[in-house]
Amino acid sequence: MKEKEKLYFDERAKMIKAMAHPTRLYILTKLKEAEHCVCELTEMLGFDASTISKHLSVLKNAGLVSDDKRGLNVYYRLENPCILDILECVDSAIRKKLKSQMNMLK
């Protein structure tokens, strides 16, 4: 693999790894709907602000979200909403798997 290709695939893996956590997937889904501050996400998820901030940091370092400081709050938004299109494919695969498992039980 050429160096340029390796860097490209490394970046892909970094984004996918950042998404590979239930809390971060939830955050990304909520940010697709609208931008949110840490305090709003804390209320939605029921975690403390430091936990939410750590998840947001992972997402930001992967280039999935960006932030904007307004007064005392920092608001986060999804950089590229199309990144969540992959979830439609994942959902389809889950449905197919469950259907297969249900058929095996019959």
C-alpha angles and dihedrals in degrees: 000000000000119000093246091052091047092054090049094051091043089056091049091051091048091056094045092048090051089054093046097094127083094228093049091048089053091049092049091050091051092047090053087061095047142327116277139190123232090255092058093047090047090055093047095049102033094229127124119265094252092058092049090046091053091052091048090050091056090049092047093048089053090053094245098117137025131201140219123197113220115177108306095343132078114212121206129205135182110259097206114015090191088073087079092059086088088069091065088059091046091050090051091051091049092051091049091049093048092048090052091049091049090051090052090053092055 
